[in-house]
Amino acid sequence: MLDQLAREIRDGRVILFAGAGISRPLGLPSWDELIKHMARELGFDPEVLVGPGADYLQVAEFYRIRKGSIGGLRSWMDRSWNVSDEVILASKVHSQIVELGFPFIYTTNYDNNIERAFDLYRREYSKVASVLDISSAKSHLPHIVKFHGDFSDDASLVVTESDYFERLEFESPLDLRLRSDALGRSILFVGYSLKDLNLRLLLYKIKRIWEGSAYADKRPRSYIFLMRPDPVQEAVLQNRGVSPIVSDSLTPETALSEFFDRLLDLVRRTG
């Protein structure tokens, strides 16, 4: 399976879809810290407002209702998600993403650390965060698509419950862009938990798009990197046309970089 994925990466036929797991090692705030910050800004004791298993989407919705906008929250997130150049340069995963040369990188992360890695390694790219960016993106450069928005544009951010409900319809310009990019290309998902309903619905929608065409049997294989085996999740993924690649690393902190190392080695061999 890895040999096939490496050949597709070498041929520029793989979209990387990156989740929060790639940024967590940089020391960014957790969702729990985000919720507590919102509670404090609203004048509540975080332990009172936020109980066990609190949903940050609902708290963010409450924040926007009380504050009238998420501008203050976005400013705090922008500051808190910002790390030094040295931290990014020390991130092996970010350098590997640049080196693997994906033509399209979709990310649901709000931070700009993937873009900064490209800047630091002096690689050009086009960023796509809204419909305004789609037509101006340069076709010969890698595209970094901010699927849940970018700190430079409050209106682009998918952070409240209402934002997510609208996103789950999968009819926005970026959703249409993904449908177009995914035709004839595989998708590699990394940094995701399968508890993420948004990801699971995305996989389901992609399956339905192909099933509704006359070319369902031509659908490229997609892949997801998992930190640990789970026979239930793996069976559901397989049914949705996604092949799980389960880590055999004994150290979760380096599992993704070890996986990317193997891919880079195979890409070089097939080149």
Backbone as a ProteinNet text record, in pm:
[ID]
protein_1_A
[PRIMARY]
MLDQLAREIRDGRVILFAGAGISRPLGLPSWDELIKHMARELGFDPEVLVGPGADYLQVAEFYRIRKGSIGGLRSWMDRSWNVSDEVILASKVHSQIVELGFPFIYTTNYDNNIERAFDLYRREYSKVASVLDISSAKSHLPHIVKFHGDFSDDASLVVTESDYFERLEFESPLDLRLRSDALGRSILFVGYSLKDLNLRLLLYKIKRIWEGSAYADKRPRSYIFLMRPDPVQEAVLQNRGVSPIVSDSLTPETALSEFFDRLLDLVRRTG
[TERTIARY]
81.7	0	85.4	193.4	278.6	351.7	388.8	454.4	363.7	236.7	140.3	121	108	92.3	214.3	332.8	455.8	461.5	420.9	420.3	322.9	207.7	109	159.2	229.1	287.2	392.3	477.1	580.2	518.3	404.5	338.6	247.1	244.5	164	15.6	-24.9	-166.2	-223.8	-165.1	-215.4	-239.7	-358	-391.6	-364.3	-288.8	-271.9	-383.9	-450.9	-556.6	-509.5	-470.7	-400.9	-489	-492.7	-571.3	-486.5	-550.5	-486.2	-366.5	-362.9	-254	-117.2	-111	21.8	71.2	-20.8	19.2	32.8	-29.7	-28.5	113.7	210.1	345.4	413.5	358.8	419.1	385.8	299.5	265.2	149.2	64.1	-51.4	-153.7	-238.6	-340.7	-434.2	-480.3	-576.7	-716.3	-812.3	-950.1	-1002	-957.3	-999.2	-953.1	-829.9	-780.1	-858.3	-896.8	-977	-1110.9	-1175.9	-1304.8	-1288.9	-1186.4	-1166.2	-1139.7	-1066.8	-1043.3	-1174.4	-1260.2	-1389	-1471.7	-1471.5	-1547.2	-1499.1	-1367.6	-1314	-1349.3	-1340.4	-1374.5	-1521.2	-1604.5	-1747.3	-1781.9	-1678.9	-1700.8	-1748.3	-1727.6	-1770.5	-1649.2	-1670.9	-1571.5	-1567.3	-1453.1	-1447.2	-1497.7	-1475.8	-1517.9	-1670.2	-1734.3	-1880.4	-1945.3	-1894.8	-1953.6	-1921.1	-1802.8	-1753.3	-1742.9	-1837.2	-1833.8	-1756.5	-1748.5	-1678.4	-1738.7	-1653.4	-1699.6	-1765.4	-1737.4	-1799.1	-1762.6	-1854.3	-1838.1	-1793.7	-1672.5	-1622.8	-1704.8	-1770.8	-1854.4	-1971.4	-2035	-2147.9	-2101.4	-1987.3	-1935.7	-1899.1	-1840.4	-1808.2	-1935	-2039.9	-2168.7	-2220	-2212.6	-2254.2	-2169.9	-2039.2	-1946.7	-1990.8	-2022.5	-2061.1	-2194.7	-2288.1	-2416.4	-2395.2	-2311.5	-2289.6	-2203.8	-2102.7	-2008.7	-2049.4	-2133.1	-2173.5	-2085.6	-1965.8	-1873.9	-1767.6	-1687.1	-1576.3	-1443.4	-1449.4	-1326.7	-1225.9	-1272	-1179.8	-1123.3	-1206.8	-1160.5	-1058.7	-1086.3	-992.3	-856.8	-858.2	-731.8	-651.4	-720.4	-651.1	-596.7	-677.5	-632.8	-512.6	-517	-406.5	-277.2	-285.3	-166.5	-121.4	-218.6	-184.9	-139	-185.2	-146.4	-15.9	42.3	163.9	286.2	376.8	499.6	619.1	735.4	855.5	900.5	982.2	1040.3	1120.5	1189	1273.4	1189.9	1070.8	983.2	938.8	902.9	859.4	975.6	1093.7	1209.6	1248.9	1216.1	1247.7	1143.1	1030.6	923.7	955.5	989.5	1024	905.5	785.2	665.4	644.5	664.8	641.9	744.9	869	968.7	938.4	887.4	853.3	736.1	637.7	524.1	572.1	662.3	718.2	793.5	876.3	961.2	882.1	770.6	693.7	627.9	611.6	570.7	427	334.7	194.4	146.8	73.4	24.1	-85.8	-161.7	-268.8	-259.1	-260.9	-264.9	-389	-485.3	-603.3	-579.4	-620.8	-606.6	-727.3	-773	-880	-821.8	-689.8	-625.9	-639.1	-659.5	-667.6	-529.2	-429.4	-297.5	-232.8	-129.6	-61.2	75.3	92.6	225.2	269.7	176.1	215.8	268.8	196.7	241.9	379.1	396.1	524.4	637.5	608.2	711.9	755.2	658.8	694.4	778	740.4	817.4	959.8	972.6	1104.1	1195.2	1135.6	1215.4	1220.2	1173	1180.1	1113.6	995	915	790.7	765.3	648	520.2	408.9	279	170.6	49.1	-67.5	-158.8	-204.4	-297.1	-439.6	-528.6	-669.4	-750.4	-807.7	-885.6	-1031.6	-1061.9	-1199.2	-1218.3	-1341.3	-1372.7	-1288.9	-1249.8	-1171	-1033.5	-982.1	-847.7	-845.1	-959.3	-960.5	-911.7	-962.5	-925.9	-784.3	-732.2	-598.4	-486.7	-521.6	-418.8	-342	-211.1	-126	-121.3	-155.3	-172.3	-42.6	72.5	199.2	259.4	192.3	243.1	157.1	213.9	130	22.2	-97	-205.1	-226.3	-226.5	-258.2	-399	-493.4	-634.4	-677.4	-715.8	-756.6	-905.7	-936.1	-1071.8	-1165.8	-1110.5	-1192.8	-1157.6	-1097.7	-1073	-933.1	-911.9	-779.1	-793.5	-695.2	-702.6	-707.1	-666.4	-667.3	-808	-906.7	-1043.6	-1142.2	-1199.3	-1294.4	-1408.3	-1456.8	-1573.3	-1544.6	-1417.1	-1382.6	-1376.1	-1369.9	-1345.2	-1467.7	-1444.5	-1548.2	-1517.8	-1583.9	-1546.4	-1667.3	-1785.7	-1904.6	-1990.9	-2090.9	-2179.3	-2251.5	-2296.5	-2364.3	-2270.5	-2144.4	-2045.7	-2034.9	-2029.1	-2014	-2137.5	-2255.9	-2378.3	-2380.1	-2337.1	-2331.4	-2225.2	-2111	-2003.6	-2045.3	-2125.4	-2166	-2258.6	-2309.1	-2387.4	-2297.1	-2169.1	-2069.3	-2111.1	-2154.3	-2191.4	-2121.6	-2021.4	-1949.7	-1851.9	-1798.3	-1699.5	-1579.2	-1533.1	-1418.4	-1456.2	-1581.1	-1626.7	-1629.6	-1679.1	-1682.2	-1540.3	-1451.4	-1310.8	-1252	-1284.2	-1234.7	-1288	-1414.8	-1471.1	-1393.8	-1360.9	-1286.6	-1145.8	-1076	-938.4	-930.6	-1035	-1031.2	-1057.4	-1108.2	-1131.7	-997.7	-975.3	-850.7	-733.6	-754.5	-645.2	-683.2	-584.3	-603.9	-593.7	-649.5	-638.5	-572.1	-475.1	-409.1	-446.5	-520.6	-561.5	-461.3	-408.6	-318	-356.7	-330.3	-354.5	-498.2	-578.5	-720	-754.4	-852.8	-917.8	-1047.7	-1079.3	-1203.8	-1324.6	-1303.4	-1415.4	-1466.8	-1391.3	-1427.4	-1541.7	-1661.5	-1779.6	-1765.1	-1701.5	-1683.2	-1603	-1495.9	-1415.9	-1496.9	-1571.9	-1647.8	-1753.8	-1816.3	-1916.1	-1849.1	-1731.3	-1657.6	-1628.3	-1581.7	-1552.1	-1678.9	-1788.9	-1916.9	-1960.9	-1945.5	-1986.9	-1903.1	-1773.2	-1686.9	-1728.9	-1761.5	-1809	-1936.2	-2031.5	-2157.2	-2137.4	-2042.8	-2015	-1973.8	-1884	-1837.7	-1948.2	-2027	-2134.9	-2241	-2255.3	-2354	-2306.6	-2182.5	-2129.4	-2129.3	-2094.7	-2086.7	-1949.1	-1864	-1724.7	-1683.6	-1778	-1749.5	-1634.4	-1623	-1517	-1380	-1377.6	-1250.9	-1200.6	-1271.2	-1233.8	-1094.1	-1006.7	-873.8	-884.1	-793	-790.1	-745.7	-808.9	-763	-712.4	-640.7	-570.2	-587.7	-579.3	-576	-475.2	-393	-292.9	-353.9	-352.7	-410.6	-300.7	-315.9	-214.1	-221.5	-341.1	-357.8	-464.5	-458.8	-558.8	-696	-799.2	-938.2	-1020.3	-1052.2	-1118.5	-1252.4	-1327.7	-1456.6	-1435.1	-1350.4	-1324.3	-1261.8	-1171.2	-1104.6	-1203.8	-1300	-1400	-1489	-1529.8	-1613.5	-1536	-1409	-1326.4	-1312.8	-1284.8	-1271.2	-1398.8	-1514.3	-1642.4	-1661.1	-1594.2	-1604.9	-1489.1	-1415.8	-1310.6	-1182.4	-1159.7	-1039.1	-960.7	-835.2	-749.8	-675.4	-697.3	-624.4	-478.3	-390.1	-249.1	-223.1	-207.6	-198.4	-52.7	-21.1	115.5	158.5	285.5	342.2	448.7	447.3	545.8	514.4	618.1	602.1	600.6	627.4	630.7	533.6	413	311.7	360.7	452.1	499.4	575.1	635.5	713.9	651.3	532.7	472	451.4	399.3	370.9	499.6	600.6	726.5	793.5	778.8	833.6	760	629.3	550.7	593.6	610.1	653.7	795.4	881.1	1016.3	1010.2	924	909.1	858.5	761.1	709.4	817.6	891.9	998.4	1101.1	1136.9	1232.3	1177.6	1050.8	989.6	973	939.5	926	1059.2	1166.5	1299.9	1337.9	1303.1	1337.2	1260.6	1136.3	1054.3	1078.1	1158.2	1180.6	1273.5
-121.2	0	126.8	126.9	245.1	268.4	160.6	176.3	248.6	208.8	272.3	419.3	447.5	586.2	668.7	613.8	686.1	717.2	621.5	647	759	759.8	864	1000.9	1004.8	1130.5	1179.2	1089	1126	1184.1	1129.2	1173.9	1293.8	1347.9	1466.9	1440.2	1320.6	1282.9	1256.9	1322.1	1304.6	1441	1456.9	1574	1540.6	1624.4	1607.9	1682.8	1614.8	1677.6	1671.8	1787.2	1791.2	1846.5	1774.6	1815.5	1865.1	1882.4	1944.3	1865	1735.3	1652.3	1694.8	1765.7	1806.9	1931.9	2008.7	2132.1	2115.6	2011.9	1994.3	1989.6	1920.9	1917.6	2053.7	2154.6	2287.7	2361.4	2301.6	2363.8	2460.7	2446.5	2535	2503.2	2601	2575.8	2462.1	2387.1	2280.1	2340.5	2258.5	2306.2	2337.7	2262.9	2288.8	2427.9	2465	2598.1	2706	2676.6	2772.1	2797.3	2690.3	2703.8	2786.8	2758.4	2831	2979.1	3008	3149	3218.8	3154.2	3214.7	3238.5	3142.2	3156.5	3277.7	3292.2	3405.4	3539.3	3544	3669.1	3705.9	3605.8	3630.1	3656.2	3651.1	3681.1	3563.8	3443.1	3323.5	3251.2	3181.7	3088.7	2970.2	2941.5	2831.7	2699.2	2675.8	2548.6	2541.6	2658.8	2662.2	2653.8	2735.6	2738.9	2613.3	2562.5	2452.5	2325.8	2235.4	2108.6	2004.7	1882.4	1774.5	1749.9	1736.2	1706.4	1823.6	1946.5	2064.9	2075.3	2127.4	2139.7	2282.3	2298	2433.1	2504.5	2430.2	2492.8	2567.7	2504.7	2569.9	2688.3	2672.7	2783.9	2900.3	2869.9	2975.2	3042.5	2963.7	3020.5	3117.4	3074.2	3158.7	3285.8	3270.7	3385	3486.5	3439.1	3531.3	3599.4	3525.1	3584.9	3697.3	3671.9	3770.4	3887.7	3859.5	3963.9	4033.1	3967.6	4025.4	3985.8	3935.7	3888.9	3802.7	3736.9	3657.8	3730.3	3861.8	3937.4	3926.6	3943.9	3934.8	3795.9	3695.2	3557.1	3527.2	3574.1	3551.6	3615.5	3735.1	3802.1	3721.7	3670.1	3588.3	3460.7	3396.2	3272.8	3299.9	3410	3444.2	3459.5	3527.8	3545.3	3412.6	3335.6	3213.5	3100.3	3100.9	2997.3	3033	3148.2	3193.7	3142.2	3077.4	3027	3085.4	3071.8	3130.2	3051.1	3116.6	3048	2926.4	2938.5	2828	2704.3	2725.1	2611.8	2542.2	2619.7	2560.3	2488.5	2549.4	2486.2	2356.6	2350.1	2228.3	2119.2	2152.1	2055.1	1970.2	1844.9	1756.3	1735.2	1726	1702.5	1815.8	1940.3	2052.4	2054.4	2021.1	2015.9	1901	1790.7	1676.9	1708.6	1782.8	1821.5	1905	1998.1	2079.3	1990.7	1900	1817.6	1718	1668.6	1568.2	1625.2	1754.7	1817.9	1792.6	1790.9	1773.7	1892.8	1870.9	1985	2061.9	1992.3	2055.8	2010	2106.4	2076.5	2142.9	2062.4	2112.7	2099.4	2199.8	2189.7	2252.1	2187.9	2243.8	2322.8	2340.3	2417.9	2567.2	2645	2789.9	2853.5	2794.6	2856.8	2859.4	2940.8	2955.1	2888.8	2784.3	2725.6	2645.7	2589.7	2523.2	2627.4	2738.6	2844.5	2897.6	2915.2	2967.9	2869.9	2739.5	2640.8	2656.8	2674.4	2698.9	2825.3	2930.4	3055.4	3033.1	2964	2944.9	2858.1	2763.1	2678.8	2734.9	2858.5	2932.4	2857.7	2807	2741.9	2827.2	2857	2937.2	2853.5	2921.4	2853.9	2959	2913.7	3001.6	2958.9	3057.5	3027.5	3053.9	2959.6	2973.6	2963.8	3077.1	3078.5	3115.5	3170.4	3209.5	3206.2	3231.1	3229.2	3332.2	3439.8	3543.4	3493.2	3391.9	3341.4	3238	3178.9	3065.6	3105.5	3215.3	3254.8	3309.7	3363.7	3423.2	3325	3203.7	3104.3	3063.2	3058.1	3025.9	2875.2	2832	2689.4	2610.6	2675	2602.3	2587.8	2645.7	2639.8	2547.1	2493.4	2419.6	2512.5	2459.6	2536.7	2489.6	2583.7	2553.8	2607.6	2515.4	2552.6	2548.3	2664.1	2675.1	2642.8	2514.5	2464.5	2517.6	2553.3	2611.5	2757.3	2819.5	2962.1	2998.6	3131.3	3184.8	3307.4	3327.8	3438.7	3574.2	3581.7	3709.6	3755.3	3667.4	3700.2	3636.5	3717.8	3665	3588.9	3640.3	3580.6	3440.8	3407.7	3275.7	3167.5	3206	3108.9	3023	2893.7	2798.8	2762.1	2833.1	2815.1	2800.5	2848.4	2835.2	2719.3	2683.6	2574.5	2606.8	2731.5	2769.8	2757.1	2797.2	2783.9	2638.4	2548.2	2406.5	2350.3	2393.4	2345	2384.7	2508.1	2552.1	2473.5	2448	2374.6	2230.5	2171.5	2032.6	2012.6	2123.8	2111.5	2082.3	2115.6	2091.7	2150.3	2276.2	2343.7	2478.5	2505.1	2632.2	2626.9	2742.5	2742	2652	2647.6	2561.2	2413.9	2380.2	2242.4	2202.7	2293	2265.9	2253.8	2335	2327.3	2190.3	2140.1	2008.9	1900.7	1907.5	1807.8	1805.8	1924	1931.8	1876.2	1916	1871.3	1720.4	1663.9	1521.7	1430.5	1484.9	1400.6	1356	1228	1175	1178.7	1219.1	1223.3	1149	1091.8	1032.2	1141.1	1112.6	1204	1128.3	1191.5	1135.8	1221.8	1163.9	1234.7	1205	1309.9	1293.1	1392.4	1355.5	1446.8	1455.5	1351.5	1353.7	1241.6	1271.5	1168.9	1132.2	1004.2	962.8	991.2	1054.7	1106.9	1237.3	1291.8	1417.8	1392.8	1436.3	1413.5	1482.3	1598.3	1670.9	1588.1	1523.5	1438.3	1319.4	1256.9	1138.8	1174	1290.1	1331.5	1365	1425.9	1455.9	1328.4	1224.6	1097.7	1037.7	1050	998.1	1074.8	1208.2	1289.8	1257.1	1238.9	1205.6	1072.8	976.9	847.8	864.8	945.9	965.5	1035.6	1129.8	1199	1099.5	1008	908.5	809.7	768	672.8	731.4	864.3	928.8	952.3	916.2	932.7	798	803	678.9	614	671	625.8	582.1	528.8	490.4	391.3	303.8	203	261.7	388.8	454.2	544.2	544.8	634.6	601.7	702.8	677.5	637.4	554.5	515.3	632.6	648.6	746.9	675.1	749	689.1	776.6	714.2	789.8	725.6	809.1	761.4	758.7	640.5	621.7	588.8	641.5	619.9	481.3	421.5	290.3	211	78.3	-2.7	8.9	0.6	1	-70.2	-197.9	-275.8	-218.3	-154.8	-96.2	21	113.9	230.3	190.5	94.5	53	-6.8	-85.4	-145	-37.9	61.4	171.1	251.5	278.2	352.8	279	151.3	71.3	78.3	74.5	81.4	215.6	318.3	451.3	480.7	377	393.8	452.5	441.6	497.5	384.9	371.2	265.3	315.5	254.6	296	249.8	337.1	302.7	318.1	208.6	210.2	215.3	309.5	325.9	204.6	165.7	61.7	120	254.2	321.6	301.5	288.4	275.9	412.9	518.3	653.3	741.8	764.9	843.8	981.8	1040.6	1175.5	1181	1070.1	1070.4	982.5	929.6	834.4	895.4	1019.1	1079.7	1109.7	1160.5	1190	1061.6	951.8	823.6	774.9	794	757.8	840.8	971.8	1057.3	1020.9	980.1	935.8	816.3	721.1	603.1	643.8	735.9	781.7	853.1	940.5	1012.4	916.8	814.3	716	642.2	605.3	534.6	625.6	752.5	847.3	863.1	873.9	888.6	765	649	525.6	509.3	558.6	542.8	655.1	755.5	869.5	837.8
0	0	0	82.6	89.1	-42.2	-111.1	-240.7	-339.1	-341.8	-431.7	-394.2	-265.8	-221.4	-259.8	-241.7	-276.1	-425.1	-509.1	-654.3	-689.7	-623.1	-650.6	-603.1	-489.5	-442	-541.5	-586.8	-683.4	-810.5	-850.6	-973.7	-952.3	-830.8	-803.3	-801.6	-761.3	-764.7	-625.6	-524.2	-386.5	-323	-264.4	-184.5	-38.2	30.3	175.5	245	338.9	419.3	564.3	619.4	748.1	858.9	972.2	1087.2	1202.4	1316.5	1432.3	1482.7	1453.1	1502.2	1453.6	1340.5	1292.4	1365.3	1423.8	1491.9	1642.6	1696.8	1842.5	1900.1	1834	1890.3	1896	1827.7	1831.9	1961.4	2044.4	2171.6	2164.1	2063.2	2050.5	2159.5	2194.4	2296.9	2256.2	2354.2	2327.9	2315.9	2268.1	2260.6	2400.5	2501.7	2638.6	2683	2646.3	2680	2605.8	2481.3	2403.9	2472	2516.7	2584.9	2712.9	2790.2	2915.6	2890.1	2782.8	2749.2	2716.7	2636.4	2602.3	2728.5	2819.3	2943.2	3022.8	3034.8	3111.4	3046.2	2910.1	2840.8	2859.9	2878.4	2898.2	3044.7	3131.2	3271.9	3354.4	3305.3	3377.3	3434.6	3542.5	3594.2	3497.4	3435.1	3337.8	3392.5	3522.6	3579.8	3596.1	3597.7	3609.3	3472.3	3379	3244.7	3165.6	3187.5	3104.7	3187.9	3168.5	3238.9	3160.6	3212	3141.6	3003.5	2905.8	2770.2	2701.4	2745.4	2684.5	2537	2459.3	2314.9	2282.9	2230.8	2206.8	2099.6	2010	1908.2	1972.1	2071.1	2137.2	2220.9	2288.4	2367.2	2275.5	2158.5	2062.1	2009	1990.2	1947.8	2054.3	2179.9	2292.1	2296.8	2272.1	2270.8	2165.7	2044.8	1937.7	1969	2030	2068.4	2169.6	2270	2376	2329.7	2247.7	2206.6	2076.1	1996.9	1869.6	1753.7	1781.3	1676.6	1743.1	1661.5	1716.3	1699.9	1671.7	1646.5	1759.4	1884.2	1997.4	2014	1991.3	2001.4	1893.4	1771.5	1661.1	1691.1	1749.1	1781.6	1883.4	1986.8	2087.4	2024.8	1940.6	1875.7	1786.4	1712.8	1623.2	1702.8	1818.9	1902.2	1963	2013.3	2086.5	1995.7	1870.8	1775.2	1703.7	1737.7	1672.4	1747.8	1676.9	1738.8	1664.9	1723.2	1663.8	1541.2	1459.4	1343.5	1387.1	1500.3	1547.6	1578.3	1634.1	1665.6	1537.5	1435.7	1309.4	1241	1242.5	1179.5	1252.3	1381.4	1457.9	1438.6	1371.6	1349.9	1226.9	1250.4	1139.7	1046.3	1103.8	1022.2	922.7	966.5	875.1	761.2	792.8	684.5	589	641	555.9	463.8	514.9	431	313.5	340.1	231.8	132.4	183.3	97.7	14.1	66.1	-7.7	-133.3	-140.3	-264.7	-308.3	-213.1	-249.8	-333.1	-441.4	-520.2	-449.6	-362.2	-286.1	-141.5	-50.4	92.4	148.5	189.5	258	407.9	483.9	628.3	697.3	804.2	886.3	1003	1006.3	1112.4	1082.2	1186.8	1169.3	1157.5	1221.3	1226.3	1088	1075.9	946.9	946.3	1026.8	1041.6	919.3	843.3	719.7	620.9	610.2	519.5	562	691.6	740.3	714.2	721.7	689	543.1	453.5	312.7	299.9	371.9	366.5	416.8	530.4	591.1	505.3	432.4	342.5	200.3	186.5	59.6	-55.7	-28.8	-131.9	-158	-282.9	-317.4	-309	-285.4	-278	-297.7	-320.7	-320.7	-207	-127.9	-18.6	-64.7	-34.4	-70.1	58.9	101.6	225	201.6	84.5	54.2	-96.6	-138.3	-281.8	-357.2	-290.8	-357.6	-399.1	-327.7	-356.4	-468.3	-498.9	-591.1	-730	-781.9	-918.3	-927.6	-815.5	-820.2	-786.8	-740.9	-706	-831.1	-820.9	-935.9	-956.4	-1076.6	-1103.4	-1094.1	-1114	-1113.8	-973.6	-874	-737.2	-651.3	-542.8	-447.6	-390.6	-370.2	-310.5	-167	-73.6	65.6	89.8	105.1	113.6	259.8	313.6	454.7	462.8	480.7	466.9	574.6	690.9	798	821.6	722.7	730.6	776.3	776.6	802.6	893.8	981.6	1075.6	1006.6	881.4	810.5	773.9	787.9	746.4	844.1	934.3	1033.3	967.2	853.7	788.2	735.9	716.5	661.7	768.5	896.6	1002.7	1031.9	1044.2	1084.4	1229.6	1322.8	1463	1555.4	1514.1	1598.3	1548	1627.2	1587.9	1456.7	1441.6	1316.7	1197.6	1216.3	1108	1063.9	1161.5	1129.9	1062.9	1107.7	1043	895.6	867.5	728.1	650.7	714.9	648.1	619	708.4	690.4	570.7	513.3	390.7	270.2	283.2	178.6	43.9	47.6	-75.2	-89.8	-7.2	-16.4	-134.2	-176.4	-285.5	-257.7	-131.2	-101.1	-109.8	-76.2	-90.6	-238.4	-322.1	-466.9	-520.5	-465.2	-505.4	-469.8	-349.7	-309	-402.7	-436.8	-527.9	-659.3	-709.8	-835.2	-819.7	-714	-693.2	-670.9	-605.9	-570.6	-689.9	-799	-916.5	-974.2	-976.3	-1032.2	-937.8	-812	-715.4	-588.5	-523.4	-392.3	-285.6	-168.6	-54.7	59.4	122.2	240.3	360	454.9	576.3	687.6	750.1	864.3	972.5	1098.1	1209.1	1252.3	1220.1	1254.9	1351.9	1435.9	1516.2	1447.7	1445.2	1381.5	1469.7	1583.8	1661.8	1601.5	1507.4	1442	1344	1381.5	1297.3	1162.1	1161.4	1035.8	936.5	985.1	897.4	848.6	937.8	898	793.4	811.4	712.6	579.6	585.4	462.7	384.9	454.1	387.8	326.7	399.5	349.2	224.6	227.5	113.9	-9.6	9.7	-104.2	-164.9	-78.9	-129.1	-210.8	-160.1	-230.6	-364.6	-369.1	-496	-602.9	-566.7	-663.5	-698.2	-598.9	-624.5	-717.3	-713.3	-798.1	-939.9	-968.9	-1104.3	-1175.1	-1302.2	-1379.6	-1367.6	-1281	-1275.7	-1135.3	-1059.7	-921.4	-912.5	-1012.6	-1009	-1043	-1085.3	-1119.7	-1007.2	-896.7	-787	-735.1	-724.7	-668.5	-521.3	-478.7	-338.4	-253.3	-138.2	-41.3	82.9	166.4	279	402.7	520	645	738.3	799.5	894	1033.3	1095.5	1229	1329	1449.4	1551.8	1613.8	1610.5	1673.5	1599	1604	1533.8	1597.8	1515.2	1561.8	1454.5	1475.1	1370.9	1326.8	1417.6	1380.5	1285.4	1325.8	1242.6	1109.5	1112.3	988.9	889.5	939.1	850.6	788.7	869.7	818.1	714.5	742	647.4	515.1	523.3	401.2	318.4	386.7	317.8	247.4	296.9	237	142.3	104.9	5.5	57.8	189	250.6	316.2	278.7	333.1	455.9	572.7	692.9	686.2	727	745.9	894.9	964.7	1110.9	1153.4	1240.1	1288.4	1370.3	1352.2	1436.9	1529.7	1541.2	1625.6	1772.4	1852.8	1998	2065.6	1989.8	2046.1	1967.7	2020.7	1949.5	1906.6	1984.1	1953.3	1821	1780.2	1655.6	1546.9	1573.1	1478.4	1340.3	1334.4	1204.2	1128.6	1197.5	1128	1079.8	1155.2	1109.9	985.4	981	863.5	742.7	761	650.7	605.5	700.4	662.8	567.6	599.7	513.8	376	373.2	244.7	163.6	228	156	98.4	174.2	125.9	3.2	8.4	-105	-225.6	-203.6	-313.8	-384.9	-308.3	-368.8	-447.7	-396.4	-466.9	-598.2	-599.2	-719.6	-818.5	-777.3	-866.1	-980.7
[MASK]
+++++++++++++++++++++++++++++++++++++++++++++++++++++++++++++++++++++++++++++++++++++++++++++++++++++++++++++++++++++++++++++++++++++++++++++++++++++++++++++++++++++++++++++++++++++++++++++++++++++++++++++++++++++++++++++++++++++++++++++++++++++++++++++++++++++++++++++++

